[in-house]
Amino acid sequence: MHVLKGCAAALADVLSQHTTTPDQCFFAVWAGYSDIRDELAAAPVVVFPPER
């Protein structure tokens, strides 16, 4: 499911009330998502250790 800009903005508004760093926000997309858009595929990658 794609997160629309309006939805992401609303989510950021709510979550910003529950953090000490509201100006820092990150969204993640699973790399195995079959319908990933080209601009997301070129984004930085975070690799988690397999034991997580």
GIRAQUI-V747212 format. One record per pair of residues at least 6 apart in sequence whose C-alpha atoms are under 7 Angstrom apart, sorted by the first residue. I is the first residue (numbers start at 1). J is the second residue. D is the distance in Angstrom with one decimal. If there is no record, write none. Layout:
# GIRAQUI-V747212
i=<I;I>
j=<J;J>
d=<D;D>
This chain:
# GIRAQUI-V747212
i=<16>
j=<22>
d=<4.6>
